[in-house]
Amino acid sequence: MDIRPYVSSDLSALIDLTIDTFGPFFEESFRPLVGELIFARQHGDWRGDYRKQLPGLHDPEQHKYVAVAEQDGVLAGYVAWHVDLRREHGTIEILAVDSEQRRSNLATTLCEHAFAAMRAAGARYVEIGTGGDAFHAPARAFYESLGCVKLPVAVYFREL
């Protein structure tokens, strides 16, 4: 497995991987949980939202970075992060690993890569978020295994 910096030709594969990774959350978890009205208003175009978001994840002039994991020329995962130098704070924006590579230690390798880059840039702590629903339970367990501390937060939705 090779971990390398993002290049613009990675974008299409990153979008595909992101949609494959998070599609089950939006379609099988979030949509049934909140109903059609809230789903449509919050994340009705979640695929399009990712298509708009991902091109801006890598912008070194703004302290935003993406590292990709590649195996035999195929994208296996990626991590995107940014650093707020003033606050000495790093944030993992997105971590996505191909379903075939999950539980292979790739997510740990990607996070540790990002953590090292953040430390080198002057960050002293990192923030990483995920959902509190059943879909995100493996992510919560993973982040806790990395030594991250969960901050309980509640977000509520209700149709009016």
C-alpha angles and dihedrals in degrees: 000000000000122000111202140158119276119263124195092251087066093066099092093048091047091053092049092048092047093050091047092048100046101029093090090054094053098039103032103028114021099036095052091041098055103023132236100294097054092037091054093048097042104035109355091131097035092145091053090045090058091046088056097041102046099063089060097050094087112057111132092187086064092042091253119137142177126197121191131205114220130186120187090342094308122115108243100173146326144209127210123197143161134203128220099205094190092058094034085233131141127196129198103218100184136359117186129171126184112254091243090058099046115120089021096106091254093120090053091049092050093047093047089050090053092044091053091049091049092050090049089052092052103265115146099187139021135218124207125173138197140162128282094222128103092262090062097045093103090051091051091050090047094051091048089051087057089057096259117149117228116231109205110233128167126204119185133196129191133172113238 
